[in-house]
Amino acid sequence: MSRQDGGTSMYMQQLADTLGELMELHIVAHRAQDELPVRHAILHYLSRSWNVWRVRADYLKLLGDIQPDIVHVNCCWQPYFAYAAIWAKEAGYPVILSPHGMLEPWIVRRHYLTRKVPSLLAYQRRAFFASDMIHATAESERQHIEQISHYCSFLSNWHPTVRVIGNGVETDGIEVRTSWQKSRRILFLSRMHPKKGIDLLLCAFAELWKDNGPLNEYVLQIAGDGDTTYLNSLKTLSERLGLSSQVQWLGGVYNEEKWSLLRQADLFVLPTHSENFGIVVAEALASGTPVLTTYGAPWGVLNTERCGWCVDVTVDALRDALTSFARLDESDLRLMGLRGRRLVEENYDARKLVGEFVKMYELLCC
């Protein structure tokens, strides 16, 4: 439940705030530095010990003490998350698994032979088989889960029940901006990871900033925590592109500083290769800021609702969308921002979505 773990931890925090008001909710996690505050849930901590039998005994004792109706595992590929599903099923509890985008094609291809295949053979396949239901956050994720289930079915007859429930944000707690006067800022805010496509954004921005281009008065703000080696490689790329003075590296930002950045930016950009939802997209929209993202995230609705752009994961596509953005005046940005806020209020409000989780749990409890 660390801030530095990105979307899944943020999702757990927000889900607990709403779901925990409706039922007795327990969260089992490892201890972490910079831990997110969680309301309406009881937190339990398991050791990171390499002694699997000790961890198994502690986990089963915890389940015995809690006696849950459902065990809902949020993650995959990491051994103890897989074993949490396997051991719970062996103890007789119904199990739901939420992969959180970790079965998306880009993620599966990454380290495929060195990590994914060994993980499947060693433990992850058994965790899939132990799950009574799989939770997807978008229709595109459901399709990818079914694709990998066909692969696993060669090894065992596994045809999972997949239920789609989107992520949400508490819109009542998100202040919408009151001014769309241009600040000449473009913002990226997320975990610093190769899948986020930050290198593509830097290249596209560089093409439009040079030679008195349409973004020559803009700065690109990049906020987020991540691996130091990867961050340094991005800074080197930025310098090579001639953007040393145009890119601001803000590091991790949280709480009001995050919301202030989202409200002050003229445009929020998430140029991702792979995202099962992209909760920061919903947060930016709820703040009244137009969004540019890619089809690596399930946000094609930005185009139909005219509150942003969803494009291919290429430098050319990002450059063209940024060019379109640069042509907009402040009244255009205001209309896009208000349409984005309305989209989130009507479709991604956490308090409306939490009822879908209750229904999913009831299906397995009855």
C-alpha positions as CSV (number, residue, x, y, z in Angstrom):
1,M,0.0,0.0,0.0
2,S,2.9,2.4,-0.8
3,R,2.4,5.6,-2.8
4,Q,5.3,4.6,-4.9
5,D,3.5,1.4,-6.1
6,G,1.2,3.5,-8.3
7,G,-2.2,2.7,-9.6
8,T,-3.0,-0.6,-7.8
9,S,-2.3,0.9,-4.4
10,M,-4.4,4.1,-5.3
11,Y,-7.2,1.8,-6.4
12,M,-7.2,-0.1,-3.2
13,Q,-7.2,3.1,-1.2
14,Q,-10.2,4.5,-3.1
15,L,-12.1,1.2,-3.1
16,A,-11.7,0.8,0.7
17,D,-13.0,4.3,1.2
18,T,-16.3,3.4,-0.4
19,L,-16.6,-0.4,-0.1
20,G,-15.6,-0.4,3.6
21,E,-18.7,1.6,4.4
22,L,-20.9,-1.2,3.2
23,M,-19.2,-4.3,4.6
24,E,-16.5,-5.5,7.0
25,L,-13.4,-5.1,4.9
26,H,-9.9,-6.5,5.7
27,I,-6.8,-5.7,3.6
28,V,-3.8,-8.0,3.8
29,A,-0.5,-6.4,2.6
30,H,3.2,-6.1,3.2
31,R,4.5,-3.2,5.3
32,A,5.8,-0.4,3.1
33,Q,7.4,3.0,3.5
34,D,5.3,6.1,2.6
35,E,2.1,4.1,3.1
36,L,-1.2,5.3,1.9
37,P,-3.8,6.1,4.6
38,V,-6.8,3.8,4.3
39,R,-10.2,4.5,5.8
40,H,-13.0,2.0,6.5
41,A,-10.8,-1.1,6.4
42,I,-8.8,-3.2,8.8
43,L,-5.2,-3.6,7.7
44,H,-3.1,-6.8,8.3
45,Y,0.5,-7.2,7.5
46,L,2.4,-10.4,6.3
47,S,6.1,-10.9,6.4
48,R,8.2,-10.7,3.2
49,S,10.1,-13.8,4.4
50,W,11.5,-16.3,1.9
51,N,10.2,-19.0,4.3
52,V,7.1,-19.9,2.3
53,W,5.8,-22.3,4.9
54,R,6.0,-19.6,7.6
55,V,4.1,-17.1,5.4
56,R,1.6,-19.8,4.5
57,A,0.9,-20.6,8.2
58,D,0.6,-16.9,9.1
59,Y,-1.8,-16.3,6.1
60,L,-4.0,-19.3,6.9
61,K,-4.2,-18.4,10.5
62,L,-5.2,-14.9,9.5
63,L,-8.0,-16.2,7.2
64,G,-9.1,-18.5,10.1
65,D,-9.4,-15.5,12.4
66,I,-11.2,-13.3,9.9
67,Q,-13.4,-16.0,8.3
68,P,-14.1,-14.0,5.2
69,D,-16.9,-14.6,2.8
70,I,-14.7,-13.7,-0.2
71,V,-10.9,-13.5,-0.8
72,H,-10.2,-10.9,-3.4
73,V,-6.6,-10.9,-4.7
74,N,-5.4,-7.7,-6.4
75,C,-2.3,-8.4,-8.5
76,C,-0.5,-11.2,-10.4
77,W,3.0,-12.4,-11.4
78,Q,4.4,-11.8,-7.9
79,P,4.7,-15.1,-6.0
80,Y,2.9,-14.3,-2.7
81,F,-0.1,-12.7,-4.5
82,A,-0.5,-15.9,-6.5
83,Y,-0.1,-18.1,-3.4
84,A,-2.7,-15.9,-1.6
85,A,-5.3,-17.2,-4.2
86,I,-4.0,-20.8,-4.1
87,W,-3.9,-21.1,-0.4
88,A,-7.3,-19.4,0.1
89,K,-8.9,-21.8,-2.4
90,E,-7.3,-24.8,-0.7
91,A,-8.8,-23.6,2.6
92,G,-12.3,-23.5,1.0
93,Y,-12.8,-19.8,0.4
94,P,-14.3,-18.3,-2.8
95,V,-11.5,-16.4,-4.7
96,I,-11.7,-13.4,-7.0
97,L,-8.6,-12.2,-8.9
98,S,-8.1,-8.7,-10.2
99,P,-5.0,-8.6,-12.5
100,H,-5.0,-4.8,-12.8
101,G,-3.7,-4.8,-16.4
102,M,-0.9,-7.3,-15.7
103,L,-2.3,-9.6,-18.4
104,E,-2.2,-6.9,-21.1
105,P,-0.2,-7.9,-24.2
106,W,2.6,-5.3,-23.6
107,I,3.1,-6.5,-20.1
108,V,3.0,-10.2,-21.0
109,R,5.6,-9.7,-23.8
110,R,7.9,-7.8,-21.4
111,H,10.5,-10.3,-20.0
112,Y,8.3,-13.1,-21.5
113,L,10.8,-15.9,-21.6
114,T,12.8,-14.9,-18.5
115,R,9.9,-14.0,-16.1
116,K,6.4,-14.6,-17.5
117,V,6.8,-18.2,-18.7
118,P,8.6,-19.4,-15.5
119,S,6.0,-17.6,-13.4
120,L,3.2,-19.3,-15.2
121,L,4.7,-22.7,-14.9
122,A,5.8,-22.3,-11.2
123,Y,2.7,-20.7,-9.6
124,Q,0.7,-18.1,-11.6
125,R,-1.2,-20.8,-13.7
126,R,-2.3,-22.4,-10.4
127,A,-3.5,-19.1,-9.1
128,F,-5.6,-18.6,-12.3
129,F,-7.1,-22.1,-11.8
130,A,-7.9,-21.3,-8.2
131,S,-9.9,-18.2,-9.0
132,D,-13.7,-18.6,-9.2
133,M,-14.0,-15.3,-11.0
134,I,-11.7,-12.7,-12.7
135,H,-12.4,-9.0,-12.4
136,A,-11.5,-6.8,-15.3
137,T,-11.6,-3.0,-15.2
138,A,-12.5,-2.6,-18.9
139,E,-13.9,-4.5,-21.9
140,S,-10.4,-4.5,-23.5
141,E,-8.9,-6.1,-20.4
142,R,-11.6,-8.8,-20.4
143,Q,-10.6,-9.7,-24.0
144,H,-7.0,-10.0,-23.0
145,I,-7.8,-12.2,-20.0
146,E,-9.8,-14.5,-22.3
147,Q,-6.9,-14.7,-24.7
148,I,-4.5,-15.8,-22.0
149,S,-7.1,-18.3,-20.7
150,H,-7.0,-20.0,-24.1
151,Y,-3.2,-20.4,-23.7
152,C,-3.6,-21.8,-20.2
153,S,-6.4,-24.2,-21.3
154,F,-3.8,-26.2,-23.2
155,L,-2.3,-27.0,-19.8
156,S,-5.6,-27.5,-18.0
157,N,-9.3,-26.9,-18.7
158,W,-9.6,-23.3,-17.4
159,H,-12.4,-21.1,-18.8
160,P,-12.8,-18.2,-16.3
161,T,-15.9,-16.2,-15.5
162,V,-14.9,-12.6,-16.2
163,R,-16.8,-9.6,-14.8
164,V,-16.1,-6.1,-15.9
165,I,-16.3,-3.3,-13.3
166,G,-14.5,0.0,-14.1
167,N,-12.4,1.9,-11.6
168,G,-13.7,5.0,-10.1
169,V,-12.9,8.2,-8.3
170,E,-14.7,10.1,-5.6
171,T,-15.8,13.1,-7.6
172,D,-17.3,14.9,-4.6
173,G,-13.8,15.2,-3.2
174,I,-12.2,16.5,-6.4
175,E,-12.3,20.2,-6.9
176,V,-12.9,21.3,-10.5
177,R,-10.9,24.2,-11.8
178,T,-12.6,27.6,-12.2
179,S,-10.3,29.1,-14.8
180,W,-9.0,27.8,-18.1
181,Q,-6.7,30.7,-18.7
182,K,-3.6,29.2,-20.4
183,S,-0.7,28.4,-18.1
184,R,1.5,27.1,-20.9
185,R,2.0,23.9,-19.0
186,I,1.6,20.3,-20.2
187,L,1.6,17.7,-17.5
188,F,2.6,14.0,-17.2
189,L,1.9,12.5,-13.8
190,S,2.2,8.8,-13.1
191,R,4.6,6.1,-12.0
192,M,7.9,6.4,-13.9
193,H,8.0,3.1,-15.9
194,P,8.9,2.2,-19.5
195,K,5.3,1.2,-20.2
196,K,4.1,4.8,-19.7
197,G,5.7,6.0,-23.0
198,I,7.4,9.1,-21.6
199,D,10.1,8.8,-24.2
200,L,7.5,9.1,-26.9
201,L,6.1,12.2,-25.3
202,L,9.5,13.8,-25.1
203,C,10.2,13.2,-28.8
204,A,6.8,14.5,-29.9
205,F,7.1,17.6,-27.7
206,A,10.6,18.3,-29.1
207,E,9.3,18.3,-32.6
208,L,6.7,20.9,-31.8
209,W,8.9,23.1,-29.6
210,K,11.8,23.6,-32.0
211,D,11.9,26.4,-34.7
212,N,9.2,28.5,-33.1
213,G,6.7,25.6,-33.3
214,P,3.2,25.6,-31.8
215,L,4.5,24.6,-28.3
216,N,7.5,26.9,-28.2
217,E,6.1,28.8,-25.2
218,Y,5.2,25.6,-23.2
219,V,6.9,23.7,-20.5
220,L,6.5,20.0,-20.1
221,Q,6.1,18.9,-16.4
222,I,6.9,15.3,-15.6
223,A,5.9,14.1,-12.1
224,G,6.2,10.7,-10.6
225,D,8.4,8.3,-8.7
226,G,10.3,5.5,-10.3
227,D,13.6,3.7,-10.9
228,T,16.5,6.1,-10.7
229,T,18.3,4.5,-13.6
230,Y,15.3,4.8,-15.9
231,L,14.7,8.4,-14.8
232,N,18.3,9.3,-15.6
233,S,17.9,7.8,-19.1
234,L,14.9,10.0,-19.7
235,K,16.8,13.1,-18.6
236,T,19.6,12.1,-20.9
237,L,17.1,11.8,-23.8
238,S,15.6,15.2,-22.9
239,E,19.0,16.8,-23.0
240,R,19.8,15.1,-26.3
241,L,16.6,16.5,-27.8
242,G,17.5,20.0,-26.7
243,L,14.8,20.3,-24.0
244,S,16.9,20.9,-20.9
245,S,15.1,24.2,-20.1
246,Q,11.7,23.1,-21.3
247,V,11.2,20.0,-19.2
248,Q,10.6,20.2,-15.4
249,W,11.3,17.0,-13.4
250,L,9.0,17.3,-10.4
251,G,9.5,13.9,-8.7
252,G,6.7,12.3,-6.7
253,V,3.8,14.6,-5.9
254,Y,0.9,13.8,-3.6
255,N,-2.2,15.2,-2.0
256,E,-3.0,18.9,-2.7
257,E,0.2,19.4,-4.7
258,K,-1.0,16.7,-7.2
259,W,-4.5,18.2,-7.5
260,S,-3.0,21.7,-7.9
261,L,-0.9,20.5,-10.8
262,L,-3.8,18.7,-12.5
263,R,-6.0,21.9,-12.2
264,Q,-3.2,24.2,-13.4
265,A,-2.1,22.3,-16.5
266,D,-3.6,23.2,-19.9
267,L,-3.4,19.5,-20.9
268,F,-2.7,16.2,-19.1
269,V,-0.9,13.5,-21.1
270,L,-0.6,9.8,-20.4
271,P,1.2,8.3,-23.5
272,T,1.0,4.8,-22.2
273,H,1.8,1.5,-24.0
274,S,-0.5,-0.5,-21.6
275,E,-3.1,0.5,-19.0
276,N,-6.0,-1.5,-17.7
277,F,-7.8,1.8,-16.7
278,G,-5.5,4.7,-16.0
279,I,-7.0,6.2,-12.9
280,V,-5.0,9.4,-13.2
281,V,-6.9,10.0,-16.5
282,A,-10.2,10.0,-14.6
283,E,-8.6,12.3,-11.9
284,A,-7.5,14.8,-14.5
285,L,-10.9,14.8,-16.2
286,A,-12.6,15.3,-12.9
287,S,-10.4,18.3,-12.3
288,G,-11.6,19.8,-15.5
289,T,-8.4,19.4,-17.5
290,P,-8.5,17.9,-21.1
291,V,-6.6,14.7,-21.5
292,L,-4.4,13.2,-24.3
293,T,-3.8,9.5,-24.0
294,T,-3.3,6.5,-26.2
295,Y,-5.2,3.3,-27.2
296,G,-2.9,1.6,-24.8
297,A,-5.5,2.7,-22.2
298,P,-9.3,2.1,-22.5
299,W,-10.2,5.8,-23.0
300,G,-11.5,5.9,-26.6
301,V,-14.5,7.7,-25.1
302,L,-12.3,10.9,-25.0
303,N,-12.8,11.3,-28.7
304,T,-16.5,10.6,-28.8
305,E,-17.3,12.9,-25.8
306,R,-14.9,15.6,-27.1
307,C,-13.0,16.0,-23.8
308,G,-9.6,15.0,-25.1
309,W,-7.7,12.8,-27.5
310,C,-7.1,9.1,-27.6
311,V,-4.5,8.2,-30.3
312,D,-2.1,5.4,-31.4
313,V,1.0,4.8,-29.4
314,T,3.4,6.6,-31.7
315,V,5.4,9.8,-31.8
316,D,3.6,10.9,-34.9
317,A,0.1,10.4,-33.4
318,L,1.1,12.2,-30.2
319,R,2.6,15.1,-32.2
320,D,-0.6,15.5,-34.3
321,A,-2.8,15.5,-31.2
322,L,-0.5,18.1,-29.5
323,T,-0.7,20.2,-32.6
324,S,-4.5,20.1,-32.4
325,F,-4.4,21.0,-28.8
326,A,-2.1,24.0,-29.5
327,R,-4.7,25.5,-31.8
328,L,-7.4,25.6,-29.1
329,D,-8.3,28.8,-27.4
330,E,-9.4,29.2,-23.7
331,S,-13.1,28.8,-24.5
332,D,-12.4,25.5,-26.2
333,L,-10.4,24.2,-23.3
334,R,-13.2,25.2,-20.9
335,L,-15.8,23.3,-22.9
336,M,-13.6,20.2,-23.1
337,G,-12.8,20.5,-19.4
338,L,-16.5,20.7,-18.4
339,R,-17.4,17.8,-20.7
340,G,-14.6,15.7,-19.1
341,R,-15.9,16.4,-15.6
342,R,-19.4,15.4,-16.6
343,L,-18.1,12.2,-18.2
344,V,-16.5,11.2,-14.9
345,E,-19.5,12.1,-12.7
346,E,-21.9,10.1,-14.9
347,N,-19.7,7.0,-15.6
348,Y,-16.8,6.7,-13.2
349,D,-18.0,7.9,-9.8
350,A,-16.7,5.5,-7.2
351,R,-19.9,5.6,-5.1
352,K,-21.9,4.5,-8.1
353,L,-19.5,1.7,-9.0
354,V,-19.2,0.2,-5.6
355,G,-22.6,-1.4,-5.9
356,E,-21.2,-3.5,-8.8
357,F,-18.6,-4.9,-6.5
358,V,-21.3,-5.9,-3.9
359,K,-23.2,-7.7,-6.7
360,M,-20.0,-9.5,-7.8
361,Y,-19.3,-10.7,-4.2
362,E,-23.0,-11.8,-3.7
363,L,-22.8,-14.0,-6.8
364,L,-20.1,-16.1,-5.1
365,C,-21.5,-15.9,-1.6
366,C,-25.0,-17.2,-2.5
